[in-house]
Amino acid sequence: MAEHVAILGGTGALGYGLALRLGGAGVQVTIGSREEGRARAAAERAAATVPHGRFDGALNEHAAAGAGTIVVLTVPFASHAATLRAIAPALREGQIVLDATVPLAPAVGGRPTHLLGVWHGSAAQQTRALVPAHAGVVSALHTISAADLEELDRDLGQDTLVCGDVRAEKATVMELLGLLPGLRAIDAGRLETSRITESLTPLLIGLNIRNRTHTGIRITGLD
Ligand SMILES: NC(=O)c1ccc[n+]([C@@H]2O[C@H](COP(=O)([O-])OP(=O)(O)OC[C@H]3O[C@@H](n4cnc5c(N)ncnc54)[C@H](OP(=O)(O)O)[C@@H]3O)[C@@H](O)[C@H]2O)c1
């Protein structure tokens, strides 16, 4: 797959780990940030960690405009809407926003084990409301720990549940995620199902706090 992916908020924990993994798998990655210098610094760190990877850094809106099909969103829910409003004018027809955002309560001063109610039903449905109709929206990655992604020698050995209203968009995202060693991407249904998949994250965070682990999920009984 000759893909060029943008990761908005790729300077942070999840986005940076994903950048390393995708870069290692041969995908060109532009790390996006609200500040260009931070994005470039993260891209330099990624290039030093994965020498055969192709990384650069840019403002979120420039990263989205320059990307190929997939634009990944990895920002805290507190800045979810602001980030999408900033990049919406840059999104081209056929691009897909892959949303990993979880509406965790720290966005309003609460606990990471609590999920916020979102007017639209979920972060992904809020994304659908904020990006132009000519761009697609798919959600996934909610249960993948950033720490697992950054351990580059580690086979991920887990699943990720993928939600979206357009089968072809989900297939494109699942092909990309299939490049990550040991990660199985499962079609979990329509975008509205994201209200369930997003709610798994605070559950896993609670397990991690109690057991000092980085848990993930594995669905049994599927081929
Ligand atoms: N961490 C995980 O293991 C994990 C796993 C699954 C899902 N998620 C979800 O993925 C999203 C990103 O998580 P994360 O842990 O990677 O977040 P993070 O490290 O706290 O933030 C990611 C990036 O978002 C940007 N950002 C924009 N507005 C921000 C604000 N108000 N406060 C802080 N950073 C802001 C920052 O980039 P710039 O300052 O460079 O713009 C930051 O580097 C969240 O919605 C989270 O729930 C995380």
PDBQT file of the ligand as one rigid body, heavy atoms in Angstrom, charges set to zero:
ROOT
HETATM    1  N1  LIG A 301      -2.897   7.304  24.895  1.00  0.00    +0.000 N 
HETATM    2  C1  LIG A 301      -3.515   6.155  24.588  1.00  0.00    +0.000 C 
HETATM    3  O1  LIG A 301      -3.000   5.062  24.911  1.00  0.00    +0.000 OA
HETATM    4  C2  LIG A 301      -4.829   6.163  23.848  1.00  0.00    +0.000 A 
HETATM    5  C3  LIG A 301      -5.378   4.954  23.448  1.00  0.00    +0.000 A 
HETATM    6  C4  LIG A 301      -6.573   4.950  22.722  1.00  0.00    +0.000 A 
HETATM    7  C5  LIG A 301      -7.214   6.152  22.429  1.00  0.00    +0.000 A 
HETATM    8  N2  LIG A 301      -6.659   7.325  22.859  1.00  0.00    +0.000 N 
HETATM    9  C6  LIG A 301      -7.353   8.573  22.507  1.00  0.00    +0.000 C 
HETATM   10  O2  LIG A 301      -6.548   9.220  21.532  1.00  0.00    +0.000 OA
HETATM   11  C7  LIG A 301      -6.569  10.630  21.746  1.00  0.00    +0.000 C 
HETATM   12  C8  LIG A 301      -5.145  11.111  21.967  1.00  0.00    +0.000 C 
HETATM   13  O3  LIG A 301      -4.667  10.542  23.168  1.00  0.00    +0.000 OA
HETATM   14  P1  LIG A 301      -3.183  10.840  23.665  1.00  0.00    +0.000 P 
HETATM   15  O4  LIG A 301      -2.985  10.106  24.920  1.00  0.00    +0.000 OA
HETATM   16  O5  LIG A 301      -2.236  10.632  22.537  1.00  0.00    +0.000 OA
HETATM   17  O6  LIG A 301      -3.295  12.405  23.986  1.00  0.00    +0.000 OA
HETATM   18  P2  LIG A 301      -2.171  13.456  24.327  1.00  0.00    +0.000 P 
HETATM   19  O7  LIG A 301      -0.819  12.834  24.241  1.00  0.00    +0.000 OA
HETATM   20  O8  LIG A 301      -2.540  14.138  25.606  1.00  0.00    +0.000 OA
HETATM   21  O9  LIG A 301      -2.398  14.554  23.183  1.00  0.00    +0.000 OA
HETATM   22  C9  LIG A 301      -2.161  14.301  21.830  1.00  0.00    +0.000 C 
HETATM   23  C10 LIG A 301      -1.845  15.611  21.147  1.00  0.00    +0.000 C 
HETATM   24  O10 LIG A 301      -3.014  16.385  21.012  1.00  0.00    +0.000 OA
HETATM   25  C11 LIG A 301      -2.643  17.755  20.876  1.00  0.00    +0.000 C 
HETATM   26  N3  LIG A 301      -3.577  18.567  21.637  1.00  0.00    +0.000 N 
HETATM   27  C12 LIG A 301      -4.546  19.329  21.086  1.00  0.00    +0.000 A 
HETATM   28  N4  LIG A 301      -5.263  19.928  22.033  1.00  0.00    +0.000 NA
HETATM   29  C13 LIG A 301      -4.782  19.552  23.203  1.00  0.00    +0.000 A 
HETATM   30  C14 LIG A 301      -5.133  19.850  24.550  1.00  0.00    +0.000 A 
HETATM   31  N5  LIG A 301      -6.186  20.637  24.863  1.00  0.00    +0.000 N 
HETATM   32  N6  LIG A 301      -4.411  19.286  25.528  1.00  0.00    +0.000 NA
HETATM   33  C15 LIG A 301      -3.382  18.476  25.241  1.00  0.00    +0.000 A 
HETATM   34  N7  LIG A 301      -3.004  18.150  23.954  1.00  0.00    +0.000 NA
HETATM   35  C16 LIG A 301      -3.694  18.704  22.957  1.00  0.00    +0.000 A 
HETATM   36  C17 LIG A 301      -1.212  17.860  21.354  1.00  0.00    +0.000 C 
HETATM   37  O11 LIG A 301      -0.445  18.138  20.209  1.00  0.00    +0.000 OA
HETATM   38  P3  LIG A 301       0.117  19.588  19.862  1.00  0.00    +0.000 P 
HETATM   39  O12 LIG A 301       0.281  20.310  21.185  1.00  0.00    +0.000 OA
HETATM   40  O13 LIG A 301       1.407  19.272  19.220  1.00  0.00    +0.000 OA
HETATM   41  O14 LIG A 301      -0.894  20.191  18.981  1.00  0.00    +0.000 OA
HETATM   42  C18 LIG A 301      -0.890  16.501  21.900  1.00  0.00    +0.000 C 
HETATM   43  O15 LIG A 301       0.451  16.120  21.665  1.00  0.00    +0.000 OA
HETATM   44  C19 LIG A 301      -7.489  10.887  22.939  1.00  0.00    +0.000 C 
HETATM   45  O16 LIG A 301      -8.780  11.206  22.486  1.00  0.00    +0.000 OA
HETATM   46  C20 LIG A 301      -7.471   9.553  23.669  1.00  0.00    +0.000 C 
HETATM   47  O17 LIG A 301      -8.652   9.336  24.414  1.00  0.00    +0.000 OA
HETATM   48  C21 LIG A 301      -5.482   7.357  23.540  1.00  0.00    +0.000 A 
ENDROOT
TORSDOF 0
